């Protein structure tokens, strides 16, 4: 039994360790459970849920890029009702934190999704994906409007009995201002970052490789950007941060914690090394023992500038 304490807290939510599986990379947990003992990690963030089922975008929806991946899945999901009926029974089998990611096209939809899900005991927290188009305001992403971020947070908090995390877009000039808007709205933490906007072309057809033209860039290519965004938030806003973006090793994860993250999410790496979340646990312990760190949470925001 290791003397190292890997437990961390994200606001009021306590985790056995800081390892979370990112939304959209492990579905609703059933496929990844064949490779990872979900009881050993901190938790899983579900695929984005909307009020009604969504088919998502037409293919091609995923394209590999140097050190990364573009995706334009279009938030395809089974909808809240089907999730409660067929996905929750599976998730109930595991002793791990279940964080529901919610995506919507109106503030009312965010609120209604949260209201329908908040009574389910299996769910530990909500991650609100604000990188969605606001259909009532001409399609501008909620995440690019500070007032909208604050308003969504405020309204969701009114109906939620669980902690609320706001997943921030990196496609803004000052992400700390959006983190502050989330805090002002009552957010318990922020998740940073969502994907960067990118595109790719077929040089022979001269057409975009993604049917949607642009997609979200993830993977190692975005790690330096994500780290800088986490650091910016940590230096300017007093709010817990969940670090996301290009984490492919335990060393990457440690960097995010030093920069200010209380916990971190593994995303694109799950497609390449589906068991990494479990193997990373021992690596974190060995690092702490080597560095004489008794509690991993002491690493958060420990940067020296």
C-alpha positions as CSV (number, residue, x, y, z in Angstrom):
1,X,0.0,0.0,0.0
2,X,1.5,3.3,-1.1
3,X,1.9,6.2,1.4
4,X,1.1,8.6,-1.4
5,X,-2.3,10.2,-1.3
6,X,-3.7,10.5,-4.8
7,X,-7.1,11.9,-3.8
8,X,-8.1,15.3,-5.0
9,X,-11.1,17.6,-4.9
10,X,-12.8,19.6,-7.6
11,X,-14.7,22.1,-5.5
12,X,-17.1,19.9,-3.5
13,X,-16.5,16.8,-5.6
14,X,-13.9,14.4,-4.1
15,X,-12.1,11.9,-6.4
16,X,-9.9,8.9,-5.4
17,X,-7.4,10.2,-8.0
18,X,-7.3,13.1,-10.5
19,X,-7.8,10.8,-13.6
20,X,-11.0,11.4,-15.6
21,X,-11.9,10.1,-19.0
22,X,-12.9,13.0,-21.3
23,X,-16.4,13.5,-22.9
24,X,-16.7,12.1,-26.4
25,X,-13.8,9.7,-26.2
26,X,-15.3,6.8,-24.3
27,X,-18.9,6.9,-25.1
28,X,-21.0,6.1,-22.1
29,X,-18.3,3.9,-20.6
30,X,-19.3,0.4,-21.8
31,X,-16.6,0.0,-24.5
32,X,-13.7,1.4,-22.5
33,X,-14.6,-0.8,-19.5
34,X,-13.2,-3.7,-21.5
35,X,-9.7,-2.1,-21.3
36,X,-9.8,-0.2,-18.0
37,X,-11.1,-1.0,-14.5
38,X,-13.3,2.0,-14.0
39,X,-13.4,1.4,-10.3
40,X,-9.7,2.4,-10.1
41,X,-9.8,5.9,-11.8
42,X,-11.3,9.2,-10.6
43,X,-14.2,9.2,-12.9
44,X,-15.7,9.3,-16.4
45,X,-17.3,12.2,-18.2
46,X,-20.1,11.0,-20.5
47,X,-20.5,11.7,-24.1
48,X,-22.4,15.0,-24.5
49,X,-26.1,14.8,-23.9
50,X,-28.8,16.9,-25.4
51,X,-32.5,16.9,-24.6
52,X,-33.5,14.9,-27.7
53,X,-31.4,12.4,-29.6
54,X,-29.0,13.8,-32.2
55,X,-27.6,12.0,-35.3
56,X,-24.7,14.5,-35.6
57,X,-22.9,15.5,-38.7
58,X,-22.5,13.6,-41.9
59,X,-19.2,11.7,-42.5
60,X,-16.4,12.2,-43.0
61,X,-16.4,13.3,-39.3
62,X,-12.9,12.4,-38.1
63,X,-9.5,13.1,-39.7
64,X,-6.0,12.4,-38.4
65,X,-3.6,15.3,-38.4
66,X,0.1,15.6,-37.4
67,X,0.2,15.1,-33.7
68,X,-3.6,15.3,-33.4
69,X,-7.1,14.6,-34.7
70,X,-9.9,16.7,-36.2
71,X,-13.4,15.8,-35.3
72,X,-16.8,17.2,-36.3
73,X,-19.1,14.5,-34.8
74,X,-21.8,17.1,-34.2
75,X,-22.7,16.0,-30.7
76,X,-24.4,12.8,-31.8
77,X,-26.0,11.3,-28.7
78,X,-28.9,9.2,-27.5
79,X,-30.7,12.0,-25.7
80,X,-31.4,12.3,-22.0
81,X,-34.4,9.9,-21.8
82,X,-32.6,7.1,-23.5
83,X,-29.5,7.7,-21.4
84,X,-31.5,7.4,-18.2
85,X,-33.2,4.2,-19.5
86,X,-30.3,2.3,-21.0
87,X,-26.9,3.8,-20.1
88,X,-27.3,4.6,-16.3
89,X,-28.0,0.9,-15.4
90,X,-24.5,0.0,-16.8
91,X,-22.8,2.9,-15.1
92,X,-24.4,2.0,-11.8
93,X,-22.1,-1.1,-11.7
94,X,-19.0,1.0,-11.0
95,X,-17.7,2.7,-8.0
96,X,-16.4,5.8,-9.8
97,X,-17.6,9.4,-10.3
98,X,-20.0,9.9,-13.2
99,X,-19.9,13.4,-14.6
100,X,-22.6,14.1,-17.2
101,X,-21.6,16.4,-20.1
102,X,-24.5,18.5,-21.3
103,X,-24.7,20.2,-24.7
104,X,-27.6,22.4,-25.8
105,X,-28.8,24.9,-28.3
106,X,-30.6,27.2,-25.9
107,X,-30.4,28.1,-22.2
108,X,-33.7,26.5,-21.7
109,X,-32.4,23.2,-23.0
110,X,-29.4,23.3,-20.7
111,X,-31.7,23.8,-17.8
112,X,-34.2,21.1,-18.8
113,X,-31.4,18.5,-19.3
114,X,-29.9,19.3,-15.9
115,X,-33.3,19.2,-14.2
116,X,-34.1,15.8,-15.7
117,X,-30.7,14.3,-14.7
118,X,-30.1,15.9,-11.3
119,X,-32.3,13.4,-9.4
120,X,-30.2,10.4,-10.6
121,X,-28.0,9.3,-7.7
122,X,-25.4,7.7,-10.1
123,X,-24.5,11.2,-11.5
124,X,-21.9,13.0,-9.4
125,X,-21.6,16.3,-11.3
126,X,-22.4,18.1,-14.5
127,X,-19.9,19.4,-17.1
128,X,-21.7,22.1,-19.2
129,X,-20.3,22.3,-22.7
130,X,-20.8,25.9,-23.7
131,X,-19.0,25.4,-27.1
132,X,-22.4,25.0,-28.8
133,X,-24.2,27.4,-31.2
134,X,-27.0,29.5,-29.7
135,X,-29.7,29.0,-32.2
136,X,-31.8,31.9,-30.8
137,X,-29.0,34.4,-31.3
138,X,-28.0,33.5,-34.9
139,X,-25.6,30.6,-34.1
140,X,-22.9,32.4,-32.2
141,X,-21.3,29.9,-29.7
142,X,-22.4,30.4,-26.1
143,X,-18.8,30.0,-25.1
144,X,-17.8,33.2,-27.1
145,X,-20.2,35.4,-25.1
146,X,-19.2,36.0,-21.4
147,X,-22.7,37.1,-20.5
148,X,-24.1,33.9,-22.0
149,X,-21.6,31.8,-20.0
150,X,-22.6,33.5,-16.8
151,X,-26.3,33.2,-17.5
152,X,-26.1,29.5,-18.4
153,X,-24.2,28.8,-15.3
154,X,-26.6,30.8,-13.1
155,X,-29.7,29.1,-14.5
156,X,-28.2,25.5,-14.4
157,X,-27.1,26.1,-10.8
158,X,-30.7,26.9,-9.9
159,X,-31.9,23.4,-10.7
160,X,-28.8,21.3,-10.1
161,X,-28.3,19.4,-6.8
162,X,-24.8,18.4,-8.0
163,X,-21.6,20.4,-8.6
164,X,-21.5,22.2,-12.0
165,X,-18.4,22.5,-14.1
166,X,-18.2,24.8,-17.2
167,X,-16.2,23.5,-20.1
168,X,-14.5,26.5,-21.7
169,X,-13.7,27.2,-25.3
170,X,-10.0,28.1,-26.1
171,X,-11.1,30.0,-29.2
172,X,-11.2,33.3,-27.3
173,X,-8.6,36.0,-26.6
174,X,-8.7,35.9,-22.8
175,X,-10.0,32.6,-21.4
176,X,-9.7,33.9,-17.8
177,X,-12.5,36.4,-18.4
178,X,-14.8,33.5,-19.3
179,X,-13.6,31.5,-16.2
180,X,-14.5,34.6,-14.2
181,X,-18.0,34.8,-15.8
182,X,-18.5,31.1,-14.9
183,X,-17.4,31.8,-11.3
184,X,-19.7,34.8,-11.1
185,X,-22.6,32.5,-12.3
186,X,-21.9,30.1,-9.5
187,X,-19.7,27.4,-11.2
188,X,-18.0,25.0,-8.9
189,X,-15.1,24.6,-11.4
190,X,-14.1,25.0,-15.0
191,X,-12.9,22.5,-17.5
192,X,-10.1,23.8,-19.8
193,X,-9.8,23.4,-22.6
194,X,-12.3,22.3,-25.3
195,X,-10.9,21.7,-28.8
196,X,-9.3,24.3,-31.0
197,X,-11.0,25.1,-34.4
198,X,-9.1,23.5,-37.3
199,X,-9.5,22.3,-40.8
200,X,-7.6,20.1,-43.4
201,X,-7.8,19.8,-47.2
202,X,-7.3,17.0,-49.7
203,X,-4.7,18.5,-52.1
204,X,-5.9,16.4,-55.0
205,X,-9.6,17.2,-54.8
206,X,-9.1,20.6,-53.1
207,X,-12.0,19.8,-50.9
208,X,-12.1,19.8,-47.1
209,X,-11.3,16.4,-45.5
210,X,-14.1,17.0,-43.0
211,X,-17.7,17.2,-44.4
212,X,-18.4,20.0,-41.9
213,X,-15.3,22.0,-43.3
214,X,-14.0,22.7,-39.8
215,X,-13.6,20.5,-36.8
216,X,-12.2,20.4,-33.3
217,X,-8.5,19.8,-33.0
218,X,-7.4,17.6,-30.2
219,X,-4.3,15.5,-29.3
220,X,-0.7,16.4,-28.4
221,X,-0.7,19.3,-30.9
222,X,-2.8,21.4,-28.6
223,X,-1.1,20.6,-25.3
224,X,1.1,23.8,-25.1
225,X,-2.0,26.0,-25.8
226,X,-4.1,24.1,-23.2
227,X,-1.3,24.5,-20.6
228,X,-1.1,28.2,-21.2
229,X,-4.9,28.6,-20.9
230,X,-4.9,26.6,-17.6
231,X,-2.0,28.8,-16.3
232,X,-3.9,32.0,-17.3
233,X,-7.0,30.9,-15.5
234,X,-5.0,29.9,-12.4
235,X,-3.2,33.2,-12.2
236,X,-6.3,35.3,-12.6
237,X,-9.4,33.5,-11.2
238,X,-9.8,31.7,-7.9
239,X,-11.7,28.6,-9.2
240,X,-10.8,24.9,-9.4
241,X,-9.7,23.8,-12.9
242,X,-9.9,20.5,-14.7
243,X,-7.1,20.4,-17.2
244,X,-7.7,19.0,-20.7
245,X,-5.8,19.0,-23.9
246,X,-3.2,16.6,-25.5
247,X,-2.4,14.6,-22.3
248,X,-0.7,11.5,-23.6
249,X,1.5,10.6,-20.7
250,X,1.8,10.8,-16.9
251,X,4.4,13.6,-17.4
252,X,1.8,15.6,-19.4
253,X,-0.7,15.1,-16.6
254,X,1.8,16.4,-14.0
255,X,2.5,19.5,-16.1
256,X,-1.2,20.3,-16.0
257,X,-1.4,20.0,-12.3
258,X,1.7,22.2,-11.8
259,X,0.1,24.8,-14.1
260,X,-3.0,24.8,-11.9
261,X,-5.3,21.9,-12.6
262,X,-6.8,20.0,-9.6
263,X,-7.7,17.1,-11.9
264,X,-7.3,16.2,-15.6
265,X,-9.0,14.5,-18.4
266,X,-7.6,12.0,-20.9
267,X,-9.3,12.3,-24.3
268,X,-7.7,11.5,-27.7
269,X,-5.1,9.2,-26.0
270,X,-7.9,6.7,-25.2
271,X,-8.1,5.9,-29.0
272,X,-4.4,5.1,-29.0
273,X,-3.7,3.6,-25.6
274,X,-7.2,2.6,-24.2
275,X,-5.7,1.4,-20.9
276,X,-3.5,4.4,-20.1
277,X,-5.8,5.8,-17.4
278,X,-5.3,2.7,-15.3
279,X,-1.5,2.3,-15.9
280,X,-1.0,6.0,-15.1
281,X,-2.0,5.5,-11.5
282,X,1.2,3.7,-10.6
283,X,3.3,6.2,-12.6
284,X,1.8,9.1,-10.5
285,X,2.7,7.2,-7.3
286,X,6.3,6.6,-8.4
287,X,6.7,10.3,-9.3
288,X,5.4,11.5,-6.0
289,X,7.7,9.0,-4.1
290,X,10.7,10.2,-6.1
291,X,9.8,13.9,-5.5
292,X,8.9,13.2,-1.8
293,X,5.3,14.5,-2.4
294,X,3.0,12.9,0.2
295,X,-0.3,14.3,-1.3
296,X,-0.7,14.8,-5.0
297,X,-3.1,17.7,-4.5
298,X,-0.2,19.7,-3.2
299,X,1.1,19.8,-6.8
300,X,-1.8,21.9,-8.1
301,X,-0.6,25.4,-9.0
302,X,2.9,24.7,-7.7
303,X,4.6,26.4,-10.7
304,X,7.6,28.6,-10.0
305,X,7.8,31.6,-12.3
